[in-house]
Amino acid sequence: MKSKEQFNYLASFCESVPGIAVPCQGAAFGSETLRVEVWIFAQLDENRLVVKLPAHRVEQVASALVGTRWNAGRPRPLQERLALPSDSPLRWEDIAAGAFDYVRSE
């Protein structure tokens, strides 16, 4: 499944979860983000799912070489952002659920 299709599937799954703001069709900025209130917990960037997780979890996944630290175009990667390719062995739904719980608890 291609990354855009995976993200759309993830967004449709999230529609039934209270507290998650799903992407608006036709919106420019934010059209490929999932939010808890105003805080982004998952987004699609360059065909990768980017999620906000605790720094130790990002390190764990990146060290296992199944994801990378996301840098948002900056020189240094962000400590709490993980990017997963569409062919990652980790299920996007599981990682996004962890990101949702983490952002909601902050």
C-alpha positions in Angstrom: 0.0 0.0 0.0 1.3 3.4 -0.9 2.0 6.0 1.9 -0.8 8.3 0.9 -3.3 5.4 0.9 -1.9 4.2 4.3 -2.3 7.7 5.8 -5.9 8.0 4.4 -6.7 4.6 5.9 -5.2 5.8 9.2 -7.2 9.0 9.1 -10.4 7.2 8.4 -9.7 4.8 11.3 -9.2 7.9 13.6 -12.5 9.6 12.6 -14.3 7.5 15.2 -11.9 8.3 18.1 -13.0 11.2 20.3 -10.5 14.0 20.6 -8.8 13.4 17.2 -9.0 16.1 14.6 -8.7 14.5 11.2 -7.5 16.1 8.0 -9.9 18.4 6.1 -10.3 17.6 2.4 -8.9 20.3 0.2 -7.2 22.1 3.1 -3.7 23.3 2.3 -1.5 23.3 5.5 -2.6 20.6 7.8 -4.3 18.5 5.2 -2.1 15.6 6.1 -2.0 15.9 9.8 -3.8 14.2 12.7 -4.2 16.3 15.8 -5.2 16.1 19.5 -6.9 19.4 19.8 -4.2 21.7 18.2 -1.2 19.4 18.8 0.0 17.3 15.9 0.7 13.7 16.8 1.0 12.2 13.3 1.5 13.6 9.8 2.5 12.6 6.3 5.8 14.1 5.1 7.5 13.0 1.9 5.7 9.7 1.9 6.6 8.9 5.5 4.5 8.8 8.6 6.0 11.2 11.1 4.8 10.8 14.7 5.6 12.4 18.1 6.8 9.9 20.6 8.9 10.0 23.8 12.6 10.5 22.9 13.6 7.1 24.3 11.0 5.4 22.0 12.3 7.3 19.0 15.8 6.3 19.8 14.7 2.6 20.2 13.0 2.5 16.8 15.7 4.4 15.0 18.4 2.2 16.5 16.5 -0.9 15.2 16.8 0.7 11.8 13.0 0.6 11.1 12.5 4.3 11.3 14.6 7.5 11.3 14.7 10.6 13.5 12.8 13.4 11.6 14.5 16.8 11.2 11.7 18.9 9.7 14.2 20.4 7.3 16.5 21.5 10.1 20.1 20.6 10.6 19.5 18.5 13.6 16.7 15.9 14.1 13.9 16.6 16.6 14.2 14.4 19.7 10.6 13.4 19.8 9.8 12.9 16.1 10.1 9.6 14.3 9.6 9.1 10.5 8.5 5.7 9.2 8.6 4.7 5.6 5.5 3.0 4.0 7.4 -0.3 4.0 8.3 -0.2 7.7 7.7 -3.5 9.5 5.9 -1.5 12.2 2.2 -1.0 11.6 1.4 2.7 11.2 -1.8 2.3 13.2 0.1 1.0 16.2 2.7 3.7 16.1 0.1 6.4 15.6 -1.9 5.0 18.6 1.2 5.4 20.8 1.8 8.9 19.5 -1.9 9.8 20.2 -1.6 8.6 23.8 1.7 10.4 24.3 0.5 13.8 23.0 -2.8 13.5 24.8 -1.0 12.8 28.1 1.3 15.9 27.8 
